[in-house]
């Protein structure tokens, strides 16, 4: 697609973009720290708590955020995803049907990973902050799920990166740049027959997102400290 001739529309608001990159950094930090072992595992927990706060934020932002950040704009639809795989183009400049499924899969896998991590143990040095709320047998089971689900998260990340590369090489569509500057170049494939509306991304949205993130961070802190 020739970006110089395509119309650019604000699709990804700043809070959504910052969420995306913060989540990516926390996932990477979590995986690196747990593999380093020793005292670095303490950072594995901290990254996990940050992911918990981010997931809470994204859940609420999916209802309170701008147009394309809302879950209503990309509902899970396997039939539409199959049609998209067969060549049908998406009418929305936001997530396409296949991308929508990947978003829900990633959020679900991360929620499971964080949730089980709160109750997990390595039986040596580290216990999840809520381990004492369950029996040793339950903690052992949740720990196994946590360890297995890690590979699901890694697979989803790898699939996400592969999809970005495929879109860039096969369809000549840039997916990374819009997640940096928020704007997407739209040709005839998206918004055909009508102008695609831009996502709201002003001071009001950003202040609202900051307040929401603060509330989510407080909730995550309360979960891992007040219940511990």
C-alpha positions in Angstrom: 0.0 0.0 0.0 1.3 3.4 -0.9 1.1 5.4 2.4 1.7 8.6 0.6 -1.6 8.2 -1.3 -3.7 6.5 1.4 -5.7 8.4 3.9 -4.4 8.2 7.5 -6.8 7.8 10.4 -6.2 7.6 14.1 -7.0 4.0 15.0 -4.9 3.3 18.1 -5.3 5.8 21.0 -2.2 6.6 23.1 -3.4 4.6 26.2 -3.9 1.5 24.0 -0.5 1.9 22.4 1.2 2.3 25.7 -0.6 -0.7 27.1 0.6 -2.8 24.2 4.3 -1.9 24.6 4.2 -2.0 28.4 2.7 -5.5 28.2 5.3 -6.6 25.7 8.1 -5.3 28.0 6.6 -7.0 31.0 6.2 -10.4 29.3 9.8 -10.2 28.1 11.0 -9.2 31.5 9.0 -12.0 33.2 10.4 -14.7 30.9 14.0 -13.5 31.2 13.9 -13.1 35.0 12.4 -16.5 35.7 15.0 -18.2 33.4 17.8 -16.4 35.2 16.7 -17.9 38.5 18.0 -17.0 41.9 17.2 -13.5 43.2 16.1 -12.5 39.6 12.9 -14.5 40.3 11.8 -11.6 42.5 11.6 -9.5 39.4 9.5 -12.3 37.8 7.0 -11.6 40.5 7.1 -7.9 40.0 6.6 -8.2 36.3 3.7 -10.5 37.0 2.1 -7.9 39.3 2.5 -5.3 36.6 0.9 -7.6 34.0 -2.0 -8.1 36.4 -2.5 -4.3 36.6 -2.2 -4.0 32.8 -4.8 -6.8 32.2 -7.2 -5.1 34.6 -6.8 -1.9 32.8 -7.3 -3.5 29.4 -10.4 -5.2 30.5 -12.0 -2.0 31.6 -10.5 0.0 28.7 -12.3 -2.5 26.5 -15.6 -1.0 27.6 -14.6 2.6 28.4 -12.0 3.3 25.8 -12.3 4.8 22.3 -13.9 3.1 19.3 -11.3 0.6 18.2 -10.1 -0.2 21.7 -13.5 -1.4 22.7 -14.3 -5.2 22.6 -17.5 -4.4 20.8 -15.5 -3.3 17.8 -13.8 -6.7 17.5 -16.0 -9.4 18.9 -14.7 -13.0 18.7 -16.1 -14.5 15.6 -14.5 -17.7 14.4 -16.7 -17.8 11.2 -15.5 -14.3 10.2 -11.9 -15.3 11.0 -12.3 -18.3 8.7 -13.7 -16.1 5.9 -10.8 -13.7 6.5 -8.3 -16.6 6.0 -10.1 -17.4 2.8 -9.4 -13.9 1.4 -12.3 -11.8 2.6 -11.0 -8.4 3.7 -11.9 -6.7 6.9 -14.2 -3.6 6.8 -12.8 -2.2 10.1 -9.4 -0.4 10.3 -9.0 -1.9 13.8 -8.5 -5.5 14.5 -9.4 -7.9 11.7 -11.4 -11.0 12.7 -8.3 -13.2 12.9 -6.4 -10.6 14.9 -9.4 -10.3 17.3 -9.2 -14.0 18.1 -5.5 -13.6 18.8 -6.1 -10.7 21.1 -8.6 -12.7 23.2 -6.4 -15.7 23.2 -3.4 -13.7 24.5 -5.5 -11.9 27.2 -6.9 -15.2 28.3 -3.5 -17.0 28.4 -2.0 -14.1 30.3 -4.9 -14.0 32.8 -4.4 -17.7 33.4 -0.7 -17.2 33.8 -1.0 -14.4 36.3 -3.8 -16.0 38.2 -2.0 -19.3 38.7 1.2 -17.5 39.5 -0.4 -15.9 42.5 -0.8 -19.4 44.1 2.3 -21.1 42.7 5.4 -22.2 44.5 8.9 -23.6 43.6 9.0 -25.5 47.0 12.4 -23.9 47.7 12.6 -20.1 47.9 9.6 -18.5 46.3 5.9 -18.7 46.9 3.1 -16.8 45.2 1.6 -14.1 47.5 -1.7 -16.0 47.8 -0.3 -19.5 48.1 -1.4 -19.7 51.8 -5.1 -19.4 50.7 -5.1 -22.8 49.1 -3.9 -26.3 50.0 -0.5 -27.6 49.1 -2.1 -30.0 46.6 -4.0 -27.1 45.0 -0.9 -25.0 44.9 1.1 -27.8 43.2 -1.6 -28.2 40.6 -1.7 -24.5 39.9 2.1 -24.4 39.7 2.0 -27.1 37.0 -0.6 -25.2 35.0 1.5 -22.1 35.4 4.6 -23.8 34.0 2.7 -25.4 31.1 0.8 -22.3 30.2 4.1 -20.4 29.9 4.7 -22.3 26.7 1.2 -21.3 25.5 2.1 -17.6 26.1 5.4 -18.0 24.3 3.7 -19.7 21.3 1.1 -16.9 21.1 3.9 -14.3 21.2 5.8 -16.2 18.4 2.6 -16.4 16.4 2.0 -12.7 16.8 5.5 -11.8 15.6 5.1 -14.2 12.7 1.8 -12.6 11.7 3.5 -9.1 11.8 6.2 -10.4 9.5 3.7 -12.1 7.1 1.6 -9.0 6.8 4.6 -6.9 6.1 6.0 -9.2 3.4 2.9 -10.7 1.8 0.3 -8.0 2.2 2.6 -5.0 2.4 0.7 -3.8 5.5 2.5 -2.1 8.3 1.3 -3.2 11.7 4.1 -2.0 13.9 4.1 1.7 12.9 0.4 2.3 13.7 1.0 0.9 17.2 3.7 3.5 17.6 2.1 6.7 16.1 -1.5 5.5 16.3 -2.3 6.3 12.6 -3.2 3.7 10.0 -3.0 4.3 6.3 -6.3 3.3 4.8 -6.9 2.4 1.1 -9.9 0.8 -0.6 -9.6 -2.3 1.5 -10.7 -0.7 4.8 -13.6 1.6 5.2 -14.8 1.0 1.6 -17.8 3.0 0.7 -17.6 5.2 3.7 -15.0 7.2 5.6 -13.7 5.2 8.5 -14.2 7.3 11.7 -11.1 8.2 13.8 -10.7 7.0 17.3 -10.9 9.6 20.0 -7.4 10.3 21.4 -7.5 13.6 23.2 -6.7 14.9 26.7 -10.0 13.6 28.1 -9.3 10.1 27.0 -5.7 10.2 28.2 -6.5 11.6 31.7 -9.3 9.0 32.0 -6.9 6.2 31.1 -4.4 7.5 33.6 -7.0 7.5 36.4 -8.1 4.0 35.3 -4.6 2.7 35.3 -4.0 4.1 38.8 -7.1 2.4 40.0 -6.0 -0.9 38.4 -2.5 -0.6 39.9 -4.1 0.0 43.3 -6.3 -3.1 42.9 -3.4 -5.2 41.9 -1.4 -4.0 44.9 -4.3 -4.8 47.2 -4.6 -8.3 45.8 -1.0 -9.2 46.3 -0.5 -7.4 49.7 -3.8 -7.2 51.5 -4.8 -10.8 50.7 -1.3 -12.1 51.4 
